[in-house]
Amino acid sequence: GCPLVRDVFELTGDFCRVPKRRCHRHYCWEKLRRAEVDLERVRVWYKLDELFEQERNVRAAMTNRAGLLALMLHQTIQHDPLTTDLRSRR
């Protein structure tokens, strides 16, 4: 039977015990329940798509950050401790 609800959305755990052919109060409740399930499924897919997009953005941001190779190639190292000015001479 049709699951009974309280305040439109809260399931009570009870079911309508009237045979399906005689119950005019819960007409086509199976179609409505399938529509609710499909809508919930679409919401989950949408949320999953958002999470995949966030993951892609985070991965792209991580690859664009300075890694070890970038630090080694773009860092000035002072080999001579007596030299304080690292600018090239004219």
C-alpha positions in Angstrom: 0.0 0.0 0.0 0.8 3.7 -0.2 3.2 4.9 2.5 1.4 7.4 4.8 3.0 10.7 5.5 2.6 13.4 8.1 3.0 17.1 7.3 3.3 16.3 3.6 6.9 15.0 3.7 7.5 13.1 7.0 7.0 9.4 6.6 5.1 7.8 9.4 6.1 4.2 8.7 2.5 3.1 8.2 0.9 2.1 5.0 -2.6 2.4 3.6 -4.4 -1.0 4.1 -7.2 -0.4 1.6 -6.9 -2.5 -1.6 -5.4 -0.5 -4.4 -8.4 -0.7 -6.6 -10.7 0.7 -3.9 -8.5 3.4 -2.6 -9.4 6.7 -4.3 -7.3 8.7 -1.8 -4.0 7.4 -3.0 -4.6 7.2 -6.7 -1.4 6.6 -8.8 0.9 6.8 -5.8 3.4 4.4 -7.4 4.0 6.9 -10.2 4.5 9.7 -7.8 6.9 7.6 -5.7 8.9 6.7 -8.8 9.1 10.4 -9.7 10.4 11.2 -6.2 13.1 8.5 -6.6 14.0 9.8 -10.0 14.2 13.4 -8.7 16.4 12.3 -5.8 18.6 10.4 -8.3 19.0 13.6 -10.5 19.9 15.6 -7.4 22.6 13.1 -6.4 24.0 13.1 -10.0 24.0 16.9 -10.0 25.8 17.0 -6.6 28.3 14.4 -7.9 28.9 16.5 -11.0 29.6 19.6 -8.8 32.1 17.5 -6.7 33.9 16.3 -9.8 34.2 19.9 -11.0 35.6 21.0 -7.6 38.0 18.1 -7.6 39.2 19.1 -11.1 39.7 22.7 -10.0 41.6 21.7 -6.9 43.9 19.3 -9.0 44.5 22.1 -11.5 45.4 24.5 -8.8 47.7 22.0 -7.2 49.5 21.4 -10.5 49.9 25.2 -11.1 51.5 25.7 -7.7 55.3 25.9 -7.4 56.6 22.4 -7.1 60.1 21.3 -6.2 61.4 21.6 -9.8 60.0 25.2 -10.1 61.6 26.1 -6.8 64.9 24.7 -7.8 64.9 26.4 -11.2 63.7 29.8 -10.0 65.5 30.3 -6.7 68.7 32.3 -6.5 71.3 30.5 -4.4 74.2 32.4 -2.9 77.2 30.2 -3.2 79.8 32.7 -1.9 79.0 33.7 1.7 81.1 36.8 1.4 79.0 38.3 -1.4 75.9 40.0 -0.3 74.8 41.7 -3.5 73.5 39.1 -6.0 72.7 41.6 -8.8 74.8 41.3 -12.0 77.5 43.8 -12.5 77.6 46.2 -15.4 
